[in-house]
Amino acid sequence: MDEIISLSRMSLADNSNADLIKLINDAQKLRQRRISGMIEETKRGKRQTPKSAGLLKHFDLTRADNLFLDYAMTQAPTANQNGLDIYSSGEISTIGGKTPFGSRALPLFPTNNHTTMMQIALSDFVPNSLMYHGHKTGLFNTRVDPSTPHFGPMMRSTCDLSTGSLFCIGDIFPTLRSALPNRGIAFIFSTIQAPALIVRPESAGGIFFQLTGMMEVRAIEANRQEMIAGKMTLDISGSMKMRMTSKVVKGKITLDQILMKTLTPEILSQEELDDAGFLSHEIVQRMVNDILRDGIPIPVHPLFKLSSPKLTLHDRSFEISTDFVLNSKLIRQLTSQDLNEVIKRAVANQRVV
């Protein structure tokens, strides 16, 4: 059985695979792939799904331009009777940025019962490095206001038939409604610390997600001037379901708990925040799922294109079993570079002679 684990395994039964090993090493010159390229793909996809595009524009995805996925090999490939082991970094960070934590030891999974061409062992360090540097760059900061699709009609302190909605934020927070009637309302969310994602086997509860943030509540006047009306902190925890595409792991959370604590009790009373739990639960769950909609990139070298990947959860890691095809365009580029180098050296030698 031919297998690759990236951590990779590839059958060496055919000696011609030695050329592929050289291509992989040469391709390290292309060491990092910008996540912004992935963001551009999601933007193109969102043109076909305008509802999600309208909501996602309130998340500052341009900050992802500063994040890089490092898929460089961390050590030389090693060969054994089953194939080839290749170890990649998988860290997502800013240029020159350092992640203050590392990955746990990541064992290779048993390969005896696998029929797919490739297995990928992916530590939860990969999404957590994204969470850390995404927090540092403000990637998860967002704004919900009267112009936000789905939520816009309810983002008011006062509502009646004239406003087009019979339910609004003022119904949840009557103190805010009394103090600032007939205003638009904006929620400005920012993370206080990096969100965390812990992977466990499905039998042990699956994936655990935790996020702590600050919510600033602003009142919007008719002339569009804004004033800070109140602030609260949010502690959110829940479970996550994952699904695969050929390029990313996509998540959808179910919130188990959302705790809101007022920092401005004169406008946002703690009693009102406690009573608002259920509705806020639904709103925040939808917001977080829209943050996660674009997925977490898989740190696979661009030499490979995954086909029909399957995801299995382990302790602090994912296992991806998949077939693959080689990136013929990249191979042509690499072999063309090699040929050009040979020609240049031949010409230089002739000049010396």
C-alpha positions, 0 to 999 in steps of 0.5 A, spaced: 500 500 500 502 506 497 501 511 503 504 518 504 504 522 511 505 529 512 507 528 517 507 524 510 508 517 508 510 515 500 511 508 497 519 508 495 517 501 491 518 505 485 525 508 484 523 514 480 520 517 487 527 519 488 525 525 483 519 527 487 523 527 494 528 532 490 522 536 488 519 537 495 526 539 498 527 544 492 520 547 493 522 549 500 524 555 496 517 557 496 517 556 504 511 560 506 504 561 503 500 567 505 493 566 508 491 572 504 490 568 498 485 563 501 482 570 503 481 572 496 478 565 494 473 566 500 471 573 497 470 570 490 466 564 493 462 570 497 460 573 491 456 567 490 453 567 497 451 574 498 448 573 505 454 571 508 458 576 504 454 582 508 455 579 515 463 577 514 464 584 511 463 587 518 469 582 520 476 585 518 479 580 514 484 584 511 488 583 517 489 576 515 494 579 510 499 579 515 498 572 517 503 566 514 502 559 514 509 556 515 509 549 512 516 548 511 519 541 513 522 541 520 527 536 519 530 532 513 525 526 511 526 519 513 525 513 509 522 506 512 519 500 510 512 503 509 515 509 505 517 516 507 516 521 513 516 528 512 515 533 518 512 540 517 511 546 521 504 548 520 505 554 525 501 560 523 504 567 525 505 574 523 512 576 519 517 575 525 512 574 530 513 568 535 508 564 538 509 563 545 507 556 546 509 550 542 506 543 539 505 537 544 509 531 541 505 528 535 505 521 534 504 517 527 498 514 527 497 506 525 497 505 518 495 498 517 488 499 516 488 505 511 487 505 504 488 512 502 494 515 499 496 520 505 495 521 512 496 528 515 497 528 523 495 535 525 496 538 532 491 543 535 497 547 535 496 549 528 489 552 529 491 555 536 497 559 533 492 562 528 488 564 534 493 567 538 496 571 532 489 573 530 488 575 537 494 580 536 492 583 530 485 584 531 483 579 526 477 577 530 474 584 532 468 585 529 462 590 529 454 589 529 450 595 527 443 597 524 447 596 517 449 588 519 445 583 515 440 579 519 441 583 525 440 590 523 433 591 524 434 589 531 440 594 533 435 599 536 434 602 543 427 603 541 422 599 536 415 599 533 412 599 527 415 605 524 422 602 525 420 596 521 421 591 527 417 589 533 423 587 537 430 590 538 436 591 543 432 596 547 427 590 549 433 586 552 436 592 555 430 596 558 435 601 562 439 602 555 432 604 552 430 609 557 437 612 558 438 613 550 431 612 546 430 612 539 438 611 537 441 606 533 445 601 537 452 598 535 456 592 538 463 593 538 467 586 539 474 585 541 478 579 544 481 580 551 485 574 550 487 569 544 481 564 543 483 557 545 481 550 541 482 543 545 481 537 541 479 530 544 477 524 541 469 524 539 468 519 545 471 524 550 467 530 548 470 532 541 473 539 540 472 544 546 472 552 544 473 558 549 473 565 547 473 571 552 472 578 549 470 585 551 463 588 548 462 595 547 455 598 546 455 604 542 449 609 541 448 612 534 445 618 533 440 620 527 447 624 524 451 618 525 455 620 531 456 615 536 457 615 543 460 609 548 453 607 552 456 601 556 461 595 556 461 588 558 465 582 558 463 575 555 466 569 557 464 564 551 465 556 551 462 551 547 463 545 543 465 544 535 464 540 529 469 540 524 468 538 516 473 538 511 475 541 504 481 540 500 484 546 503 481 548 510 478 545 516 471 548 517 468 549 524 461 550 527 460 551 534 454 550 539 455 554 545 455 551 552 455 557 556 456 565 555 457 569 561 456 576 561 459 581 566 457 589 566 462 594 566 457 600 566 451 597 571 448 604 570 446 603 563 447 595 562 445 592 569 447 585 571 440 583 572 438 585 565 445 581 562 443 575 566 436 575 563 438 576 556 442 570 556 438 565 551 437 571 546 444 573 547 446 565 546 443 565 539 446 572 537 453 570 539 453 563 537 451 566 530 457 571 530 462 566 532 460 561 527 461 566 521 468 568 524 469 561 523 466 560 516 472 561 512 476 555 516 483 553 518 488 552 513 491 545 512 499 546 512 500 541 506 505 543 501 502 546 495 506 540 491 500 536 493 492 537 492 488 533 497 482 529 494 476 527 498 479 528 505 476 524 512 477 527 519 478 523 525 479 526 532 485 524 537 488 527 543 490 534 541 490 532 534 487 531 528 488 525 523 486 527 516 486 521 511 486 522 504 488 521 496 492 526 493 494 529 486 500 532 485 500 539 483 503 539 476 504 546 475 508 547 481 512 541 478 513 544 471 515 550 475 521 546 479 523 542 473 524 548 469 528 552 474 532 546 474 533 546 467 535 553 467 540 552 472 543 547 468 543 551 462 546 557 466 552 553 469 553 550 462 554 556 458 558 559 464 563 553 463 564 554 456 566 561 457 571 559 462 574 554 457 
